[in-house]
Amino acid sequence: MAEYGFLGLGIMGAPMAANLLRAGHGLTVWNRTAEKCEPLVNLGAKKVATAREVVAASDITFAMLADPAAAERVALGPDGVIEGMDQGKGYVDMSTVDEATSRDISEAVVGGGGRFLEAPVSGTKKPAEDGNLIILAAGDEDLYTEAAPLLDVMGKKRMFLGEVGQASRMKLVVNMIMGGMMASFCEGLALGSKGGLRGEDILDVLASGALANSMFAIKGALIGKGEYTPAFPLKHMQKDLRLAEELGDILCQPIPAAEAASLVFTRALTEGLGDEDFSAVFKTVTD
């Protein structure tokens, strides 16, 4: 029976790993903050002290890490993924990183005899809890096929996009659009409020026409209550917009609207809002 591993048990990784355990898959887990492993141990996971030990014990290891620096450190650093890699083992990195980071990790995994799949996800905490993520994959297609039953536990839709780097690009495009939408949405709510319009009326109008979407409905209601518990931390959106700007530079594609949104999120980050939900950017556009 195949053995699986999971690295990174934050807002997204913990519920994703929990869903795998509830589906009956054996799981070895590691997190930099070790106590975050305990809820999963209670569900039947085995906790180890290093990422290397997870990979050594697993046929396929999944990772959900905060940013490119964390992804590289866990994969390439001391007691990391590469030190536990062996012939035929699979590594599925579900972190949102730039394509250069993904390729660097892929080359190291393949150089160690393993197989690599990048598989960033579209979705936040609630879809992760419900197994309703959208999984964007690229890299080793045989590994994608082998990992498919587990990906289907974590997500409601999955796509194979080709060579390493393409899934990273897709994720940055999606989050660039989402960040721009959120910045514009918050400015609209602030402008309407200053003009004497009720927030609930603005949301009603948006929900009744072509602009209707679940993000505006859910986040609008929470903004109205002043609730910013992180489902997707603002610091991560700021990071993704910055990575999208870098991709635009690489491809010589102007993205002025995304650059403007990035400035708004960067301001929010400097104001200390990084650990709140990305909808807390609303605080930066109101008096």
C-alpha positions in Angstrom: 0.0 0.0 0.0 1.4 3.4 -1.0 2.6 5.8 1.7 2.1 9.5 1.5 3.6 12.6 3.1 2.6 16.2 3.7 4.8 19.2 4.4 3.4 22.6 5.6 0.4 22.6 7.8 -0.7 26.2 7.7 -4.1 27.7 6.9 -4.3 25.7 3.6 -2.1 22.7 4.3 -3.7 21.5 7.5 -7.2 21.0 6.1 -5.8 19.5 2.9 -3.8 16.9 4.8 -6.8 16.3 7.1 -9.0 15.4 4.1 -6.4 12.9 2.9 -6.4 11.2 6.4 -10.2 11.2 6.5 -10.2 9.5 3.1 -8.1 6.7 4.6 -4.7 7.5 3.3 -1.7 6.9 5.5 0.2 10.2 6.0 3.5 11.2 7.5 3.6 14.9 8.3 6.1 17.7 9.1 5.7 21.4 9.9 8.3 24.0 10.9 6.2 24.7 14.0 5.9 21.2 15.2 2.8 21.6 17.4 0.7 22.3 14.3 1.1 18.5 13.5 -0.8 17.5 16.6 -4.4 17.8 15.2 -3.3 15.6 12.3 -1.6 13.1 14.6 -5.0 12.8 16.4 -6.5 11.9 13.0 -3.9 9.1 12.5 -0.9 10.9 10.9 2.7 10.1 11.9 4.8 13.1 12.9 8.5 13.3 12.1 11.2 15.9 12.9 12.3 16.8 9.3 11.1 17.1 5.8 13.8 14.6 4.8 12.2 12.0 7.0 8.8 12.6 5.4 10.1 12.1 1.9 12.1 9.0 2.9 9.0 7.4 4.3 6.6 8.3 1.4 6.0 7.2 -2.1 4.6 10.7 -2.9 5.0 13.8 -0.8 2.8 16.8 -1.0 3.9 20.3 0.1 1.9 23.5 0.8 4.4 26.2 1.8 4.1 30.0 2.3 6.3 31.5 -0.5 9.2 30.8 -2.8 11.8 31.2 0.0 10.0 28.6 2.1 9.5 26.3 -0.8 13.2 26.4 -1.7 14.4 26.1 1.9 12.2 23.0 2.6 13.2 21.4 -0.7 16.8 22.2 -1.0 18.0 23.0 2.5 19.5 20.9 5.2 17.3 17.9 6.2 15.1 18.9 3.2 13.2 17.1 0.5 16.3 16.4 -1.7 18.1 14.7 1.1 15.3 12.2 1.4 14.7 11.7 -2.3 15.3 8.4 -4.0 14.6 6.7 -7.3 11.0 7.0 -8.4 9.7 9.0 -5.4 7.2 11.8 -6.2 7.2 15.3 -5.0 4.1 17.4 -5.5 4.6 21.1 -4.6 1.3 22.8 -4.2 2.8 26.1 -3.0 2.3 29.3 -5.0 5.8 30.2 -6.3 7.3 31.8 -9.4 8.2 29.5 -12.3 12.0 29.9 -11.7 11.7 28.6 -8.2 9.5 25.7 -9.4 12.0 24.8 -12.1 14.9 24.9 -9.6 13.1 22.5 -7.3 12.1 20.3 -10.2 15.7 20.0 -11.4 16.9 19.1 -8.0 14.2 16.4 -7.5 14.8 14.9 -10.9 18.5 15.0 -10.3 17.9 13.0 -7.1 16.1 10.3 -9.1 12.6 11.5 -8.2 9.6 12.9 -10.1 8.2 16.4 -9.8 4.8 18.0 -10.2 3.9 21.6 -9.4 0.3 21.8 -8.4 -0.7 25.2 -7.0 -4.3 25.6 -6.0 -7.0 28.2 -6.6 -9.1 28.6 -3.5 -8.9 29.7 0.2 -9.4 28.2 3.6 -13.1 27.1 3.2 -12.6 25.3 -0.2 -9.5 23.6 1.3 -11.6 22.4 4.3 -14.4 21.2 1.9 -12.1 19.6 -0.6 -13.3 22.0 -3.3 -9.9 23.5 -4.4 -9.0 23.9 -8.1 -5.7 22.2 -8.7 -3.4 23.5 -11.4 -0.7 20.9 -12.3 2.3 20.7 -14.6 5.4 18.6 -14.8 5.6 14.8 -14.7 2.4 13.5 -16.3 2.8 10.0 -14.9 3.1 11.4 -11.4 0.0 13.5 -12.1 -1.9 10.4 -13.0 -0.6 8.5 -10.0 -1.5 11.3 -7.6 -4.9 12.0 -9.2 -7.0 10.1 -6.6 -5.4 12.2 -3.8 -5.8 15.4 -5.8 -9.4 14.6 -6.2 -9.8 14.3 -2.4 -8.4 17.8 -2.0 -10.0 19.5 -5.0 -13.2 19.6 -7.1 -11.3 20.2 -10.4 -7.8 19.5 -11.6 -6.0 20.5 -14.8 -2.7 19.3 -16.3 -1.1 22.2 -18.1 2.1 20.8 -19.5 5.7 21.5 -18.6 6.9 22.8 -15.2 6.3 26.5 -15.0 2.9 26.6 -16.7 0.9 25.9 -13.5 2.8 28.6 -11.7 1.9 31.0 -14.5 -1.7 30.0 -14.4 -1.9 30.5 -10.6 -0.3 33.9 -10.8 -2.7 35.0 -13.6 -5.7 33.9 -11.4 -4.5 35.6 -8.3 -3.5 38.7 -10.2 -7.1 39.0 -11.4 -8.5 38.3 -7.9 -6.2 40.9 -6.3 -7.3 43.5 -8.8 -10.9 42.6 -8.3 -10.6 42.9 -4.5 -8.8 46.3 -4.7 -11.5 47.7 -7.0 -14.3 46.2 -5.0 -13.0 47.8 -1.7 -12.6 51.2 -3.4 -16.1 50.9 -4.8 -17.5 50.1 -1.3 -15.6 53.1 0.2 -16.6 55.5 -2.6 -20.3 54.4 -2.3 -20.2 54.7 1.5 -18.8 58.2 1.3 -21.5 59.1 -1.2 -24.2 58.0 1.3 -24.9 54.6 -0.2 -25.6 51.6 2.1 -23.1 48.8 1.7 -25.8 46.2 1.6 -27.5 48.0 -1.3 -24.2 48.0 -3.3 -23.8 44.3 -2.7 -27.4 43.7 -3.7 -26.9 45.6 -7.0 -23.6 43.7 -7.7 -25.3 40.3 -6.9 -28.1 41.1 -9.4 -26.1 41.6 -12.5 -23.1 40.6 -14.5 -20.7 41.4 -11.6 -22.3 38.7 -9.4 -19.7 36.4 -7.8 -19.1 34.5 -4.6 -16.1 36.6 -3.6 -18.0 39.9 -3.6 -20.9 38.3 -1.7 -18.9 36.6 1.0 -16.2 39.2 1.5 -18.6 42.1 1.2 -20.7 40.7 4.1 -17.6 40.2 6.2 -16.2 43.6 5.4 -19.6 45.1 6.5 -19.1 43.4 9.9 -15.4 44.4 10.2 -14.4 40.7 10.2 -11.0 40.0 8.7 -10.1 36.5 10.0 -7.6 35.2 7.4 -8.9 32.7 4.9 -6.2 34.0 2.5 -3.7 36.2 4.3 -3.1 39.6 2.8 0.7 39.1 2.8 0.2 36.2 0.4 -1.8 38.2 -2.0 0.8 41.0 -2.0 3.4 38.3 -2.7 1.4 36.9 -5.6 0.9 40.3 -7.2 4.6 41.0 -6.9 5.3 37.7 -8.6 2.8 38.5 -11.3 4.6 41.9 -11.9 7.9 39.9 -12.3 6.2 37.6 -14.8 4.9 40.6 -16.7 8.5 41.9 -16.9 9.8 38.5 -18.1 7.2 38.2 -20.8 7.3 42.0 -21.8 3.6 42.2 -21.1 2.3 45.5 -19.5 -0.1 44.9 -16.6 -0.7 48.5 -15.3 -4.0 47.6 -13.5 -2.3 44.8 -11.6 0.6 47.1 -10.7 -1.8 49.6 -9.3 -3.5 46.9 -7.2 0.0 45.7 -6.0 0.7 49.2 -4.7 -2.6 49.1 -2.7 -1.7 45.7 -1.2 1.9 46.8 -0.5 0.5 49.8 1.4 -1.7 47.5 3.4 1.3 45.3 4.2 3.3 48.3 5.5 0.3 49.3 7.6 0.6 46.0 9.5 -2.3 44.1 7.8 -0.3 41.2 6.4 -1.7 38.5 8.7 -5.3 39.6 8.2 -7.5 38.4 5.4 -6.7 40.0 2.0 -10.1 41.8 2.1 -8.5 43.9 4.9 -7.1 46.0 2.1 -10.5 47.8 2.6 -8.9 49.5 5.6 -6.4 51.3 3.4 -9.0 52.9 1.2 -11.1 54.4 3.9 -10.5 57.3 6.2 
